[in-house]
Amino acid sequence: MRATIYLSFWILLGSLLSVVPARADLLAAADPNQDKTDDDYRGRLMSLAVAYDWLHADLSEARREQYRRAIAAHVERQWYFAQRTNFVSGHPKRRREIFS
């Protein structure tokens, strides 16, 4: 019974890992400059960084470069929002003052 559970787990894990590179490619292809708030791309940036870290050994050099450029573009976009003193995490700071 235990062997069957372990085997099922590894089959499931293998099937999930087979889709990760394709999903990471979609994340890397997304343009962060099209996003209206930092909420739109923060999860994408974090997911892409984790995918890059976990898949690094299995990625081709071209794919690594694609992911690095995408991560850099998302980080660069973060500075756009960080420079706005009235805007934090998709919400105006004024709202925080109103509800305090």
C-alpha positions in Angstrom: 0.0 0.0 0.0 2.7 2.5 1.0 4.6 1.8 -2.3 1.5 2.5 -4.3 1.1 5.8 -2.5 4.7 6.8 -3.1 4.4 5.7 -6.8 1.2 7.7 -7.2 2.9 10.7 -5.6 5.9 10.6 -8.0 3.6 10.1 -11.0 1.6 13.2 -10.0 4.7 15.2 -9.2 6.2 14.3 -12.6 3.0 15.3 -14.4 3.0 18.6 -12.6 6.6 19.3 -13.2 6.2 18.7 -16.9 3.9 21.8 -17.3 6.1 24.1 -15.2 8.5 25.2 -18.0 5.6 26.0 -20.3 3.9 28.1 -17.6 7.2 29.8 -16.8 7.6 30.6 -20.5 4.1 32.3 -20.4 5.2 34.3 -17.4 8.4 35.4 -19.1 6.6 36.5 -22.2 4.2 38.8 -20.3 4.9 42.5 -20.5 4.9 44.2 -17.1 4.5 47.6 -18.7 0.9 46.7 -19.6 -0.1 46.3 -16.0 -2.1 49.0 -14.3 -1.1 48.3 -10.7 1.7 46.4 -9.0 -0.8 43.8 -8.0 -1.0 42.7 -11.6 2.6 41.6 -11.9 4.0 41.0 -8.4 2.8 37.4 -8.3 4.1 36.9 -11.8 7.5 38.2 -10.8 7.7 36.0 -7.7 6.5 32.9 -9.7 9.0 33.5 -12.4 11.9 33.9 -10.0 11.0 30.7 -8.2 10.7 28.8 -11.5 14.1 30.2 -12.6 15.6 29.0 -9.3 14.0 25.6 -9.2 14.5 24.8 -12.9 17.9 26.4 -13.3 19.9 23.2 -13.8 17.5 22.0 -16.5 17.1 25.2 -18.4 19.0 25.9 -21.6 21.2 29.0 -21.6 18.8 30.7 -24.0 15.9 30.0 -21.6 17.9 31.2 -18.6 18.6 34.5 -20.5 14.9 34.8 -21.4 13.9 34.4 -17.7 16.6 36.8 -16.5 15.5 39.5 -18.9 11.9 39.0 -17.8 12.8 39.2 -14.2 14.8 42.3 -14.8 11.9 43.9 -16.7 9.5 43.2 -13.8 11.9 44.6 -11.2 12.4 47.7 -13.3 8.7 48.1 -13.4 8.6 47.8 -9.6 10.6 51.1 -9.4 7.8 52.8 -11.3 5.5 52.1 -8.4 8.1 52.5 -5.7 8.7 56.1 -6.8 5.1 57.0 -6.3 4.6 58.1 -2.7 0.8 57.9 -2.8 0.6 54.3 -4.0 1.4 51.1 -2.2 0.4 47.5 -3.2 -2.3 48.5 -5.6 -4.0 50.9 -3.1 -3.7 54.6 -2.7 -2.1 55.6 0.6 -4.9 58.0 1.2 -7.3 55.1 1.7 -5.1 54.0 4.6 -5.5 57.4 6.2 -9.3 57.3 5.7 -9.8 54.0 7.5 -7.3 54.6 10.3 
